[in-house]
Amino acid sequence: MTQINERISALRQAMKQADLSAYIIPGTDPHASEYIADYWKEREWISGFDGSAGTVALTLEKAGLWTDSRYFLQGAEQLKDTEIELMKQGEPETLEIVPWLTSKLKKGDKVGVNAEMFSVNAYADMKTQLALSGIELVSIDLLKDIWSVRPELPKNPFFVFDVKYAGKSVSEKLVELREEMQKLHADVFVMSALDDIAWLFNIRGNDVDYNPVVIAYALVDEKTATLFIALEKITEATQKYLDENKIHVKNYSSIHSELGKISKSKSVLVDGSKFNQSLYESIPAECTKRTAMSPVFKLKAVKNKVEMNGVRKAMMKDGIALTRFFMWLEKNVGKEKLTEISISDKLRSFREAQPGFKGESFGTIAGYGAHGAIVHYKATPASDVEIKKEGILLLDSGGQYLDGTTDITRTVALGKVSKQAKRDYTLVLKGHIQLGTAKFPVNTRGSQLDVLARKSLWDKGLSYGHGTGHGIGHFLNVHEGPQNIRMDENPITLVPGMIISNEPGLYRTGEYGIRIENLVHVIPAEKTEFGQFYQFETLTLCYIDTNLVDKDILSKKERKWLNNYHKWVYKTLSPYLSEKERKWLGKKTEEI
């Protein structure tokens, strides 16, 4: 780890030259992405820590890396022999970054950040907090000169996402967007979120892991739409597509200078939670700047009929792959050496056999036994364990198909399990069913439904720490907003066309983890004298392991739901299965 300490030393030298007393390096990119290109992995380069969540802050004497409980073990291992201290977020003794800095700095000191890596909102909040202690926040990129041997930005060509899958043309989407811009009194809308750009222009790519997005910025005004993209990424076919749709193209790196040319009389809209501070500073100060949730973010969340038909096809393909995988697992566990990594690879091979498969939608979480209790566990060669014909396996996985994106969790028994495990599993299942069968009036928020998934657990003094549901993209990001179902308040109401996950769980440290996840779709229910009601349509097609169910705990209504769900799974998938596979699935979906 000498290399890490040398990098920190070089950074501190640059800090002194810039008259900075501290510097902050987050694990993000200029597009507020969940998965980022190697070029932007600044936090990983300076610290050696490669978890998905974490921020490094350092002064001229001290350095810390802040991350959450998912990464305490990994962080301790990867920071060993460096001078960076692991700061465990959520622990009572751990100060957050700004309070930690203010405890180490004095009035008049300056803290530097690369403003490209912070959203407008995050930057403003940090600036305000530091100012209370008389400390100044400065926008400066110190790593550009220190990180000399840096990976290049991806130059992969993108491809057109056919309207037969997208359901709406670019011109139709631009009309909708401009209508929303008018409502917000905006003349210009500048976009930085990669999934918003991919959706609006009907393009897809492979610039980052798991999410089929293209690295680009976009600017839309009353008459024109401009895509800022590395010109090497454009092929003859995609140039023709852009020309046909009257989409102007400018080089990715010219975004800052082009923003500076916006007429000072214009009103410019940006999404302050995603748009980076560096771009914001490039917009002429005389422009009226509006920060609001991206209109595309909201439009994209409501799937059209073509998209929904595609999602149902993707669910069928995923269900076939999962059926074959679980049948293979049951046959081979205990007979040959299987591990968390090897079964993840095998599951991928079953998905790859399906037409239109374009990759996994996230890294598979295969948590066997105690590893299942680590909510976002990712098996590594060091942690990989053998899977035996005993205990419980939690498997959270998903696929990207041209038709749509999938995300499913199943927890299965590989041998005899305890009464406690059966009770825990059945309580989670009760919550899953309660939420999945909910009926709710117009203007209901996800936070108002969250208790339905938790009540059976709460009644027994049990709970889980994660959200119950997140939105899903259409052959896009597996985690998509703005809708969700969780305890935290979110003003977005659920409307028909939204897809959301239903994934309650329970985790016993050192023993096992349980999660049952289906994707559901908001659809209209009946209209009464009390108004319009909505309900959920379950989309995911895969059996739920009844070997873990304690029938006595389920109500008659819950048993009926499970039996009907299994009838539907069997009826839908069986025409695509061999006789042997049908027989196996028939047993798994027998009535209880």
C-alpha positions in Angstrom: 0.0 0.0 0.0 3.1 2.3 -0.3 1.6 3.4 -3.7 -1.6 4.7 -2.0 0.4 6.6 0.6 2.6 8.1 -2.2 -0.6 9.3 -4.0 -1.9 10.9 -0.8 1.5 12.6 -0.4 1.3 14.0 -4.0 -2.2 15.2 -3.4 -1.2 17.0 -0.2 1.7 18.7 -2.1 -0.9 19.9 -4.7 -3.2 21.1 -1.8 -0.4 23.2 -0.3 0.3 24.8 -3.7 -3.4 25.6 -4.0 -3.6 26.9 -0.4 -6.1 24.2 0.6 -6.3 22.7 4.1 -8.5 19.8 3.0 -9.8 18.0 -0.1 -12.8 15.7 -0.6 -13.0 12.9 -3.2 -16.4 11.1 -3.6 -17.0 7.8 -5.5 -19.2 9.4 -8.1 -19.0 10.8 -11.7 -20.2 14.0 -13.4 -23.5 12.3 -14.3 -24.5 11.2 -10.8 -24.4 7.5 -12.0 -24.7 4.4 -9.9 -22.1 2.6 -12.0 -19.2 4.7 -13.3 -16.5 4.4 -16.0 -13.0 3.6 -14.8 -11.9 7.1 -15.9 -13.8 8.6 -13.0 -12.9 6.2 -10.2 -11.0 8.9 -8.4 -11.9 7.7 -4.9 -10.7 4.1 -5.8 -7.4 5.4 -7.2 -6.6 7.5 -4.1 -7.6 4.9 -1.5 -7.6 1.4 -3.1 -11.2 1.0 -1.8 -13.6 -0.2 -4.6 -17.0 -0.5 -2.8 -19.9 1.2 -4.5 -20.4 3.7 -1.6 -17.6 5.8 0.0 -16.0 9.2 0.2 -12.4 10.1 1.1 -11.7 13.4 2.9 -8.2 14.4 3.9 -6.4 17.3 5.6 -2.7 17.9 5.5 -2.3 15.5 8.4 -5.2 13.1 8.5 -7.2 11.0 6.0 -10.5 9.1 6.3 -12.8 7.0 4.2 -16.5 7.2 5.0 -18.7 4.2 4.1 -21.7 2.3 5.4 -22.1 -1.0 7.2 -22.2 -3.0 3.9 -18.5 -2.2 3.4 -17.0 -2.2 6.9 -15.2 -5.6 6.4 -14.1 -4.8 2.9 -13.0 -1.3 3.9 -10.9 -2.5 6.8 -9.2 -5.0 4.4 -8.5 -2.6 1.5 -7.3 0.3 3.7 -4.9 -1.9 5.7 -1.3 -0.4 5.7 -2.5 2.9 4.3 -2.8 6.1 6.4 -6.5 6.3 5.6 -8.7 5.6 8.6 -12.0 3.7 8.1 -14.9 5.9 9.2 -17.9 3.8 9.9 -21.0 5.7 8.9 -24.0 5.2 11.2 -21.8 4.3 14.3 -22.5 6.7 17.2 -18.8 7.7 17.5 -18.3 8.5 13.8 -18.5 12.2 12.8 -19.8 12.9 9.3 -17.4 14.5 6.9 -18.2 18.2 7.4 -18.2 18.0 11.2 -15.0 16.0 11.0 -13.4 18.7 8.8 -14.6 21.6 11.0 -13.1 19.8 14.0 -9.7 19.7 12.3 -9.7 23.1 10.5 -9.8 26.7 11.6 -11.7 29.8 10.4 -10.4 31.1 7.1 -9.2 27.6 5.9 -10.2 26.3 2.4 -11.7 22.9 1.4 -11.3 21.8 -2.2 -13.5 19.6 -4.3 -13.7 18.7 -8.0 -17.1 20.4 -8.7 -17.8 17.9 -11.5 -18.3 15.2 -8.9 -20.9 17.0 -6.8 -24.5 17.8 -7.6 -25.7 21.4 -7.4 -27.7 20.5 -4.2 -24.9 18.6 -2.5 -22.4 21.4 -3.2 -24.7 24.1 -1.9 -25.4 22.2 1.2 -21.7 21.5 1.9 -20.8 25.2 1.2 -23.5 26.4 3.7 -22.4 23.9 6.4 -18.7 24.9 6.1 -19.5 28.6 6.0 -21.0 28.3 9.4 -17.5 27.6 10.7 -15.9 30.3 8.5 -14.4 27.7 6.1 -14.5 28.3 2.3 -15.4 25.7 -0.3 -13.4 25.9 -3.5 -14.0 24.3 -6.9 -10.7 22.8 -8.1 -9.7 19.6 -9.8 -6.4 18.5 -8.2 -6.3 14.9 -9.5 -6.1 15.8 -13.2 -2.4 16.5 -12.9 -1.5 13.9 -10.2 -3.4 10.9 -11.8 -1.2 10.7 -14.9 -1.7 7.1 -16.1 -5.5 7.3 -16.2 -7.9 5.0 -18.1 -9.5 6.6 -21.1 -13.1 7.5 -21.3 -15.1 4.7 -23.2 -15.2 5.2 -26.9 -17.7 2.4 -27.5 -20.2 3.1 -30.4 -23.8 3.4 -29.2 -26.8 1.9 -30.9 -30.3 3.0 -31.8 -33.0 1.6 -29.6 -35.7 0.7 -32.1 -39.1 2.4 -31.6 -40.6 -1.1 -31.8 -39.2 -1.6 -28.3 -39.3 2.0 -27.1 -42.9 2.6 -28.1 -42.4 6.3 -28.8 -40.2 8.1 -31.2 -37.7 10.8 -30.3 -39.9 13.5 -31.8 -42.9 12.3 -29.7 -40.8 12.4 -26.6 -39.4 15.8 -27.3 -43.0 17.2 -27.7 -43.8 15.8 -24.3 -40.6 17.2 -22.8 -41.2 20.7 -24.2 -44.7 20.7 -22.8 -43.3 20.0 -19.4 -40.6 22.7 -19.8 -43.3 25.2 -20.6 -45.1 24.3 -17.3 -41.8 25.0 -15.5 -41.3 28.3 -17.4 -38.0 27.0 -18.8 -36.5 28.0 -22.2 -33.6 25.6 -22.0 -33.2 22.2 -20.3 -29.7 20.8 -19.7 -29.5 17.1 -19.0 -26.6 15.1 -17.4 -28.3 11.8 -16.2 -27.2 9.1 -18.6 -30.5 7.1 -18.4 -32.6 10.2 -19.0 -30.5 10.9 -22.1 -30.7 7.3 -23.4 -34.5 7.3 -22.9 -35.1 10.6 -24.6 -33.0 10.0 -27.7 -33.8 6.2 -27.9 -30.2 5.2 -27.8 -28.4 2.6 -25.7 -24.7 1.7 -25.2 -22.3 -0.2 -23.0 -20.1 2.5 -21.5 -20.6 1.3 -17.9 -21.3 -2.0 -16.2 -24.9 -3.3 -16.1 -26.7 -0.1 -17.2 -27.0 0.1 -21.1 -26.3 3.9 -21.2 -24.1 6.2 -23.3 -21.8 8.8 -21.8 -23.2 12.1 -23.0 -24.8 15.4 -22.1 -27.9 17.0 -23.8 -29.4 20.4 -24.2 -33.0 20.9 -25.3 -34.6 24.3 -26.0 -37.8 25.4 -27.7 -36.6 24.3 -31.2 -33.5 22.2 -31.1 -32.1 19.2 -29.3 -28.3 18.8 -29.0 -26.4 15.7 -27.9 -22.9 16.2 -26.5 -21.0 13.0 -27.1 -17.5 11.8 -28.1 -17.5 12.0 -31.9 -15.6 8.6 -32.1 -18.7 6.9 -30.7 -20.8 7.8 -33.8 -21.0 5.3 -36.7 -22.4 5.9 -40.1 -25.7 4.3 -39.1 -26.1 6.3 -35.9 -25.1 9.6 -37.7 -27.9 8.9 -40.2 -30.4 8.3 -37.3 -29.3 11.6 -35.6 -29.7 13.5 -38.8 -33.1 12.0 -39.6 -34.3 13.1 -36.1 -32.7 16.6 -36.4 -30.6 16.0 -33.4 -27.6 18.3 -33.4 -24.3 16.8 -32.3 -21.4 18.5 -30.5 -18.3 17.1 -28.9 -18.7 15.8 -25.3 -15.9 18.1 -24.1 -17.5 21.2 -25.5 -20.4 21.2 -23.0 -18.9 23.8 -20.7 -18.1 26.3 -23.5 -21.5 25.8 -25.1 -23.4 26.4 -21.8 -21.5 29.7 -21.6 -23.1 30.8 -24.9 -26.7 30.4 -23.7 -28.5 33.8 -24.2 -28.5 35.7 -20.9 -32.3 36.3 -21.3 -33.0 32.6 -21.2 -34.5 30.6 -18.3 -32.4 27.4 -17.8 -33.7 24.3 -16.1 -31.5 21.7 -14.4 -32.1 18.9 -11.9 -30.2 20.1 -8.9 -30.0 16.6 -7.4 -28.1 15.2 -10.4 -26.7 18.1 -12.4 -23.0 18.8 -11.4 -21.8 22.0 -9.9 -19.1 22.5 -12.5 -21.6 22.6 -15.3 -23.9 24.8 -13.2 -21.0 27.4 -12.9 -20.7 27.4 -16.7 -24.2 28.7 -17.2 -24.1 32.6 -17.5 -24.8 34.2 -14.2 -27.4 36.5 -15.8 -29.6 33.5 -16.9 -32.6 32.7 -14.7 -31.6 29.3 -13.3 -34.3 26.9 -12.2 -33.6 23.7 -10.3 -36.4 21.1 -10.3 -36.7 17.3 -10.8 -35.9 16.4 -14.4 -39.2 16.2 -16.4 -37.6 13.2 -18.3 -37.1 11.4 -14.9 -40.8 11.6 -14.4 -41.9 10.8 -18.0 -39.5 7.8 -18.2 -41.0 6.3 -15.0 -44.4 5.8 -16.7 -44.1 3.0 -19.2 -46.2 3.0 -22.4 -48.0 -0.1 -23.7 -45.2 -1.2 -26.0 -42.7 -1.0 -23.1 -45.0 -3.0 -20.9 -45.5 -5.7 -23.5 -41.7 -5.9 -23.8 -41.3 -6.1 -20.0 -43.8 -9.1 -19.9 -41.7 -10.8 -22.6 -38.5 -10.2 -20.6 -40.2 -11.6 -17.5 -41.1 -14.8 -19.4 -37.5 -15.2 -20.7 -36.2 -14.6 -17.2 -38.6 -17.1 -15.7 -37.5 -19.8 -18.2 -33.9 -19.1 -17.4 -34.5 -19.2 -13.6 -36.6 -22.4 -13.8 -33.8 -24.1 -15.6 -31.2 -22.7 -13.2 -33.0 -23.8 -10.0 -33.7 -27.2 -11.5 -29.9 -27.5 -12.3 -29.0 -26.3 -8.8 -31.3 -28.8 -7.0 -29.9 -31.7 -9.1 -26.2 -30.8 -8.6 -25.9 -29.3 -5.1 -24.1 -31.8 -2.9 -22.9 -33.8 -5.9 -20.3 -31.4 -7.2 -18.4 -28.5 -5.8 -20.6 -25.4 -6.2 -19.7 -21.9 -4.8 -21.4 -18.6 -4.7 -19.4 -17.4 -7.7 -19.8 -20.5 -9.7 -23.6 -20.6 -9.4 -23.8 -16.9 -10.3 -21.8 -17.7 -13.5 -24.2 -20.6 -14.2 -27.3 -18.5 -13.8 -25.8 -16.0 -16.2 -25.3 -18.8 -18.8 -29.0 -19.7 -18.6 -30.0 -16.1 -19.2 -27.5 -15.8 -22.0 -29.4 -18.6 -23.8 -32.5 -16.4 -24.0 -33.0 -14.2 -27.2 -32.3 -10.5 -26.8 -30.2 -10.9 -23.6 -27.8 -8.0 -23.3 -26.1 -8.7 -19.9 -26.9 -8.7 -16.2 -28.8 -5.7 -14.7 -26.5 -5.7 -11.7 -23.9 -8.0 -10.0 -25.6 -11.1 -8.8 -26.0 -11.4 -5.0 -25.6 -15.0 -4.2 -25.5 -15.2 -0.3 -25.3 -18.7 1.1 -26.0 -19.2 4.8 -24.6 -16.3 6.9 -23.6 -14.4 3.7 -27.3 -14.0 3.0 -27.6 -11.7 6.0 -25.3 -9.2 4.4 -27.9 -7.2 2.4 -25.7 -6.1 -0.5 -23.2 -9.0 -0.3 -21.0 -9.5 -3.3 -18.9 -12.8 -3.4 -15.2 -12.3 -4.0 -12.5 -15.0 -4.5 -11.6 -14.3 -0.8 -15.2 -14.6 0.5 -16.6 -17.3 -1.9 -17.9 -20.3 0.0 -19.0 -23.7 -1.1 -22.7 -24.3 -1.3 -23.9 -27.5 0.4 -27.1 -29.5 0.5 -28.2 -27.7 3.7 -29.2 -24.3 4.9 -30.6 -21.4 2.9 -29.5 -19.6 -0.2 -30.5 -16.0 -1.1 -30.2 -15.2 -4.8 -30.8 -11.6 -6.0 -30.2 -11.2 -9.7 -31.5 -9.6 -12.9 -31.1 -9.4 -16.7 -31.0 -6.8 -19.4 -33.1 -7.8 -22.4 -34.0 -5.6 -25.5 -37.5 -6.2 -24.2 -36.9 -4.9 -20.7 -35.0 -5.1 -17.4 -35.6 -7.7 -14.7 -34.7 -7.9 -11.0 -35.8 -10.8 -8.8 -34.8 -12.3 -5.5 -35.6 -15.8 -4.4 -34.6 -17.5 -1.1 -34.5 -21.3 -1.3 -34.0 -24.1 1.1 -31.1 -26.5 0.1 -31.9 -29.0 2.9 -33.7 -29.2 6.2 -34.2 -25.8 7.8 -35.1 -24.7 11.4 -38.6 -23.8 12.6 -37.4 -20.3 13.1 -36.2 -20.0 9.5 -39.6 -21.2 8.3 -41.4 -18.7 10.5 -39.2 -15.9 9.4 -39.6 -16.8 5.7 -43.4 -17.0 6.0 -43.6 -13.6 7.8 -41.6 -12.1 4.9 -43.9 -13.8 2.4 -47.0 -12.5 4.2 -45.6 -8.9 3.9 -44.8 -9.5 0.2 -48.4 -10.7 -0.4 -50.0 -7.9 1.6 -48.2 -5.3 -0.5 -48.7 -7.1 -3.7 -52.5 -7.3 -3.2 -52.9 -3.7 -2.0 -55.6 -1.5 -3.4 -55.1 2.2 -2.9 -56.6 5.6 -3.9 -55.2 8.1 -6.4 -52.4 10.2 -4.9 -51.0 7.5 -2.7 -47.3 7.7 -2.0 -45.0 4.7 -1.6 -44.3 5.6 2.0 -48.0 5.2 2.8 -47.9 1.5 1.6 -44.6 0.5 3.1 -46.1 -0.7 6.4 -48.1 -3.4 4.5 -44.8 -5.2 3.8 -43.5 -4.8 7.4 -46.6 -5.3 9.6 -46.3 -9.1 10.0 -42.7 -8.7 10.9 -43.3 -5.8 13.2 -46.0 -7.7 15.1 -43.3 -10.2 16.1 -40.7 -7.5 16.9 -38.8 -8.1 13.6 -37.9 -5.7 10.8 -35.4 -4.9 8.0 -33.3 -1.9 7.3 -33.7 -1.4 3.5 -36.4 0.1 1.4 -39.2 -2.2 0.2 -39.4 -1.1 -3.5 -37.5 0.8 -6.1 -38.5 1.8 -9.7 -37.1 -0.2 -12.7 -36.0 1.1 -16.1 -37.1 -0.3 -19.4 -33.8 -1.8 -20.8 -32.2 0.8 -18.7 -31.1 1.3 -15.1 -32.3 -1.4 -12.7 -32.7 1.2 -10.0 -34.8 4.0 -11.3 -36.8 6.8 -9.7 -38.6 8.9 -8.8 -41.1 6.5 -7.3 -40.2 4.1 -4.5 -41.8 2.2 -1.5 -39.9 2.9 1.7 -40.3 4.4 5.1 -38.7 7.7 4.1 -41.1 10.3 2.8 -41.1 10.8 -1.0 -43.7 13.2 -2.5 -44.0 11.2 -5.7 -47.4 9.4 -6.0 -47.8 6.0 -7.7 -49.5 6.1 -11.0 -50.4 3.5 -13.7 -47.5 2.6 -15.8 -44.9 2.7 -13.0 -43.0 -0.5 -12.3 -41.7 -1.0 -8.8 -40.1 -3.8 -6.8 -41.8 -5.6 -3.9 -39.0 -6.9 -1.8 -39.4 -7.2 2.0 -36.7 -9.2 3.8 -35.3 -10.4 7.2 -31.7 -10.8 8.1 -30.2 -12.7 11.1 -26.5 -11.9 11.4 -24.3 -15.0 11.2 -27.2 -17.2 10.3 -29.2 -16.4 7.1 -30.9 -13.8 5.0 -34.4 -13.9 3.5 -35.8 -11.7 0.7 -38.6 -12.3 -1.7 -38.7 -9.9 -4.6 -41.2 -9.6 -7.5 -41.6 -6.7 -9.8 -45.1 -5.1 -9.8 -46.9 -2.7 -12.2 -49.4 0.0 -11.1 -52.7 -0.5 -12.9 -56.2 1.0 -12.4 -58.6 -0.9 -10.1 -62.2 0.2 -9.7 -63.7 3.7 -9.5 -66.2 4.2 -6.7 -68.1 7.1 -5.1 -64.8 7.7 -3.2 -62.7 8.1 -6.3 -60.4 6.1 -8.5 -58.4 3.2 -7.0 -55.2 1.6 -8.2 -53.7 -1.9 -7.6 -50.6 -3.9 -8.5 -50.1 -6.4 -11.3 -47.3 -8.8 -10.5 -45.0 -9.2 -13.4 -42.3 -11.7 -12.2 -42.6 -15.3 -13.2 -40.8 -17.7 -10.9 -41.9 -20.1 -8.2 -41.7 -19.2 -4.5 -40.1 -22.0 -2.5 -42.9 -23.6 -0.5 -40.4 -25.8 1.4 -39.8 -22.7 3.5 -43.5 -21.9 4.1 -45.2 -22.6 7.4 -48.8 -23.0 6.1 -50.3 -22.4 9.5 -49.1 -18.8 9.6 -50.6 -18.0 6.2 -54.3 -16.8 6.1 -56.7 -18.4 3.7 -56.5 -15.3 1.5 -52.7 -15.5 1.4 -52.7 -19.2 0.6 -55.1 -18.5 -2.2 -52.8 -15.8 -3.6 -49.8 -18.1 -3.5 -51.7 -20.9 -5.2 -53.0 -18.6 -7.9 -49.6 -17.1 -8.5 -48.1 -20.5 -8.9 -50.9 -21.6 -11.3 -50.1 -18.5 -13.4 -46.3 -19.1 -13.3 -46.8 -22.8 -14.5 -49.4 -21.9 -17.2 -47.2 -19.1 -18.6 -43.8 -20.9 -18.6 -44.7 -24.5 -19.3 -45.2 -24.2 -23.1 -41.6 -23.2 -23.4 -40.2 -26.0 -21.2 -39.3 -29.6 -21.9 -41.4 -32.4 -20.5 -38.8 -32.9 -17.7 -38.7 -29.2 -16.9 -42.5 -29.0 -16.8 -42.7 -31.9 -14.4 -40.2 -30.3 -12.1 -41.9 -26.9 -12.2 -45.3 -28.6 -11.7 -44.0 -30.0 -8.3 -42.6 -26.6 -7.3 -45.9 -24.9 -8.0 -48.3 -27.5 -6.4 -51.1 -26.1 -4.3 -50.5 -25.8 -0.6 
